[in-house]
């Protein structure tokens, strides 16, 4: 699912959803793209920060640069 900011700029793509065992907190894992878009840079964002606008998933205030600068989410090995 593509993710946009409030300026209708595509900032990433939801590739996964993480739900805690107690379902208290869930995260959307957004691929913000890595170096030149050739690698992945996954970022965990609490689902409470997303808004559904019409049929688009919006992350207000997000930019590609800010997501790429965020700590990368690593799946446990």
MOJO-V263859 format. One record per backbone hydrogen bond with DSSP energy under -0.5 kcal/mol. CO is the residue of the C=O (numbers start at 1). NH is the residue of the N-H. E is the energy in kcal/mol with one decimal. If there is no record, write none. Layout:
((CO	NH	E) (CO	NH	E))
This chain:
((1	14	-3.1) (2	57	-0.6) (3	11	-2.8) (3	12	-1.2) (4	59	-3.1) (5	8	-2.0) (9	5	-1.8) (12	3	-2.6) (13	15	-0.5) (13	31	-3.1) (16	29	-2.9) (17	19	-0.5) (18	27	-2.8) (20	23	-2.1) (25	20	-1.9) (26	47	-2.4) (27	18	-3.0) (27	29	-0.5) (28	30	-0.8) (28	45	-2.4) (29	15	-3.1) (29	16	-1.1) (30	32	-0.9) (30	43	-2.5) (31	13	-1.1) (34	37	-2.2) (35	38	-2.4) (39	34	-2.9) (41	32	-2.6) (42	73	-3.6) (43	30	-2.9) (43	45	-0.5) (45	28	-3.1) (46	49	-2.1) (47	50	-1.4) (49	60	-0.5) (51	53	-0.7) (51	58	-3.5) (52	54	-0.6) (53	56	-3.1) (56	53	-2.8) (56	58	-0.6) (57	4	-2.6) (58	51	-2.8) (58	60	-0.6) (59	62	-1.9) (63	67	-2.3) (64	68	-2.6) (65	69	-1.6) (66	70	-0.6) (67	70	-0.9))
